[in-house]
Amino acid sequence: METKVKVVLHAVPPYGHIIASEKWRHTTLIQSLKAGSVKILFENELGVADFHLPNKSCILYVSECDIIAGSSYKRKLVRYRNASSSLQQLVLVEKTRLSEQYFSAVQKFVVFDLGLTLLPVSGQTEASQLINQMVNSDGRDNPFRRRSASRLLDPVVLALVQQVPGVGRVKALALLQHFSSIHQLCNADPSELESVVGQAAAQHIHNFFHRPTAAGS
């Protein structure tokens, strides 16, 4: 059994498939993925992760209920970060009308305290669309892996960067061409950002990622 668990923790599904934790079987997210022609393999031994994708990434989903219920989601995130996995770890977080007031604190914890990539979604339907795009993306590779900047020029990543207040498509493209990973962008000093987008925008971006109240200001 221990060997089986270790294999599953590192398992990468075939192109067009995902491995999903059994608890997701009857959810809106899974039904939406099936409607988008994604094939689902259910597994009880994924550990903390909720999904494994063919682009060598895994996903932990933090729901509105998880956030509002208290800090227990933080312990789950720490276990996820500490899991011995060769997969790139992504975190999907529900940003809704009810959870928005907590979002900046969640963002800070996930991105800066744990060094993980956070992708905000409005709910399971949007999450399924995001996963579908990653599963069926050209090149079958993970755009969030810390490789060359060209690999970051993916529609999903581009949309993520454009969520920073004051960053439009042009500045987002410039940032993704300059920084080799989302994590590097999030941790860049104002001086590094300034050379790409100018002083005012650089300070705005830095504040967004480094001040707990920035996302809600």
N, C-alpha and C positions, 0 to 999 in steps of 0.2 A: 504493500500500500504506500509506503514512504517513497519508493521509487516512482510509482505512478504519479503521486502528488508533485514531485520535483519535475517530472516531464511536463505535466499540465501547466505548471507555473511558467514555463518557458515556451509553451506551445505557440506556434504561429500558424493560423489557419490558411487554407489555400486562397488564391485570389478570388474575390467575389463572395467570400464567406466571412463570418465572424464567429468567435467562440463567446458565448454568453453564459453568465452565471444562471443556474437553474431558476433562481428567484425572479428572474425577469420574464419568464416564459409567457405569462398572460397579460403583459403590460401593453400600453399604447405604443411605447417605443418599439417593441418587437414587432407589433402588427404593422407599424409604419415602415419598418425596415423590410419586412416581407413584401409589402406592396411595392417597394422600390427594387425588388428582385435580388435583395441580399439574402443569401442562404445562411441559416442560423444553426450552429452546433451548440447544444446545451451541455453544460458540465458543472458538476458539484464541487470540483476541486480547484477552483481558480484562485483560492486564497482571498485576499482583500479586494482584488480587482473585479470589476463588473464585466468587462469585455476585453477580448484580445482581437486585434485587427491584423490583416495580412501585411500591413506596412511596418511590421515589427514594433507596434506600439500597443499599450494597454490603457484602459480608461477606468477611472473611478468616478462614479456619479454622485454628486452631493445635491440633494433635493432641497426644495424650499422647506419641507418639514424637518429635515436634518438640521438646517441652519437655525430655524426658529426654536427647535427643541432644546438647544443649549450647546455646550462645548464638546459633547461626546464625538461629534464629527471630526474634531481636531485629532483625537486619539486614533481614529480610523485612518486619517490622512498620514499621520506619523508612521503607522504600521505599513501603510502603502508605500511610503517613501523608503522605508527600511527593508522592504521585501527584497530578497535576493533574486532579482529578475534581470535578464539581459535585454528586456524590452524598454522602449522609451515610455515614460510614465506621463500621461495626460490626465487632467482633472476637469470634468464638466461640472459647472456650478449653475444652479437655477437662479437667475436674477429676475425676480418678479416684483410686483407691487408690494407684496408683504415682506420679501427678503431683501429688498433694495437697501434698506437702512443698515443692514449688517454686511452688505457686499464688500465695502472697502476694507473692513477688518478681515474678511475671509480672503480677499485678494492678497492682502499684505502677508497673511500667514502662509498661503499656498506658494506665492511667487518668491517672496523674500526670505521668509523663515525656513521654508522647505526646499526652495529652488526648483519647484515644479512648474509646468506650463498650465495655465488656467484658461479655459475657454467658457465664456458665459453663454448660457442658453435661456430662452424664455420658458422652456418646458420640454417634455419628452418628444413632442412632434418636431421641434426645431433640432433637438439633439439627434434624432434619427436622420434628419436631413444632413447634418454635419458628418455623422458617422458614415452615411451612405456615400457622401462625396469623398471621404478619405479612403473608403474601401474600393471605390471604383475610379480613383484618380489615375491619370496617366502616369506611367513610370513605375507604378506599384511600389512606391517608396514613401517613406515617412517625411513629410515636409517639416516636421518639428525637430528632426534630428540635427545635431549641431555640426553641420557640414558646410558646404559652400553656400554663399549668399543666394546663388541662382536657385537652389532648392527651396529657399524660403519664399520665392515668388509664386506662391500657391494662392488661389482664391480664398481659401479658408484662413490662412495666415494674414493675408492682406486685409480681409474684413476685420480680423481681430485687432490689428494695429490701428485701423481707422476708427475704432471705438474710443481711442484716446481723444479727449476734447481738444479741438483745434488742429487735429491731424486729418487732412483730407487724403485723397488718393495719391496725389503727387508726392506729398511729404512721406506718406506711408511707403511708397515704392522706393524713395530715396533712402529711407531708414533700413528697409529690408535688403537693399543692395549694399549698404555699408556694414551692417552688423551680421555676424554669421549665425546668430541664434536669437530666439525670443528672449531667452534668459540673459544673454549679453546686452540686448537692448534695454531690458528692464533695469539692469544694474549699471548702465552707463552714467558717467559723470556729466554734469551740464556742459562742461567744456567739450566733451566728445560729441554730444548731441548738437552743440552749437555749430560745429563745422559742417553739419549736414543740413540742418533746418533753420539756423539762425538763432540769435540769443533769446528772443521772446518765446518762441516755440519750444526751444530746448528747456527753458526753465519750467514751462507749462507741463511738458512731458515728464520731466524729473519729479515735479510736485505730484503729478498724478500717480506715479508708481511708489513714491516714498512717503507721502503723508497719508495717514489713515483716513482723513476726512476729504481727501482730494477727489475721490470718485463721486462723492455726494455733494460737492460744493458747486 
